[in-house]
Amino acid sequence: MKKTLLTTFLLLTSFSASATLISGSVTTGTGNYIKIIDPTGITVGNNNYDTLNLYGFDEDQNFTLTEDLDINTGTGVISAGTIVASHYIFFDPKNSASQIGTVSFDSEILGIITNSTKLEASAYLGHSDVTYLGGNLLGLESNDSAAISLDLYSLTVNWTASTPGDYLRVITAHSPLAAVPVPAAAWLFGTGLLGLFSVSRARSKAS
């Protein structure tokens, strides 16, 4: 009985509510892949890192689009009403350098945004605690590429960057393991289960 109650409560409270970058690597170049776990307070967009690393961080998660979102792949548009998660990938070397790398996600890639104008237009999907410096040089140049894998779960970048660096936004579906945030009723139910669990323990001790 006690084990059943506790298991039920843990299941109720274990829902994730995000899609996420799960891995990455630099396959050509001397840098490393680095996921910025908590990007709070950082600034990106113009020589803020000056390293040969491939960086990525998760932005807004499980956001329902209220209007069509322009992207640079596929049909060129993700329709309003779609639930998406956003991720920022960038390469910001001190001097001109080239790099090939991959990043993988736990949900399907719906599209990528590589154009400076579209990056600015999709800024509402950015992380609320990150400072994004603008400019018309943020997107990829004609000799750069960003290719989505056949299974839609990873992205390969092949780019050469200098000032201010190369930046792109990856739009994925929400995580297949993610639900919606646990509703208040579920928390109340879970609290009740813990209460029953406590009563059960007290009775066991009394007997």
SULPE-V665322 format. One record per pair of residues at least 24 apart in sequence whose ideal C-beta (glycine too) atoms are under 7 Angstrom apart, sorted by the first residue. I is the first residue (numbers start at 0). GAP is how many residues later the second one is. If there is no record, write none. Layout:
# SULPE-V665322
i->[I,I]
gap->[GAP,GAP]
This chain:
# SULPE-V665322
i->[0,1,1,4,4,4,5,7,8,8,8,11,11,11,11,12,12,14,14,14,15,15,15,16,16,16,16,16,17,17,17,17,17,17,18,18,18,18,18,18,18,18,18,18,19,19,19,19,20,20,20,20,20,21,21,21,22,23,23,23,23,23,23,24,24,25,25,25,26,26,26,27,27,28,28,28,28,30,32,32,38,38,39,40,41,42,42,43,43,43,43,43,43,44,44,44,44,44,44,44,45,45,45,46,46,46,46,47,48,49,49,49,50,51,51,51,53,53,53,54,55,55,55,55,56,56,57,58,58,58,58,58,58,59,59,59,60,61,61,62,68,68,69,69,70,70,70,70,71,71,71,71,71,72,72,72,73,77,77,77,82,83,83,83,83,84,84,85,85,85,86,86,87,87,88,88,88,89,89,89,90,90,90,90,91,91,92,92,94,95,95,96,97,98,99,99,100,101,101,101,102,102,103,103,104,104,105,106,106,106,106,106,107,107,107,107,108,108,108,108,108,108,109,109,109,110,111,111,111,111,111,111,112,112,112,113,113,113,113,114,118,118,121,124,134,136,137,137,139,139]
gap->[199,195,198,188,191,192,191,185,181,184,185,170,174,177,178,169,177,163,164,167,159,161,162,44,45,161,163,164,40,43,44,67,157,160,42,66,86,87,88,153,154,155,156,159,38,85,86,155,35,37,66,82,84,82,83,84,81,30,32,77,78,79,80,76,77,28,73,75,73,74,75,71,72,68,69,70,71,68,68,70,88,91,89,88,88,88,90,44,46,86,88,89,123,87,88,89,90,93,119,122,87,89,118,45,116,117,118,44,43,42,43,44,42,41,45,47,37,45,47,35,31,32,33,47,31,70,29,27,28,29,66,67,68,26,65,66,24,112,116,62,53,102,48,51,40,41,42,100,40,41,42,43,46,38,39,75,37,32,33,93,91,26,87,88,89,87,89,39,83,85,83,85,79,81,68,79,81,75,76,77,68,70,74,75,69,73,68,69,67,64,66,64,62,60,57,58,56,52,53,54,51,52,49,50,48,67,69,65,66,67,68,69,44,45,64,65,39,43,44,46,61,63,61,62,63,60,34,36,43,56,57,58,55,56,58,25,26,32,54,24,48,50,47,44,29,27,26,29,26,28]
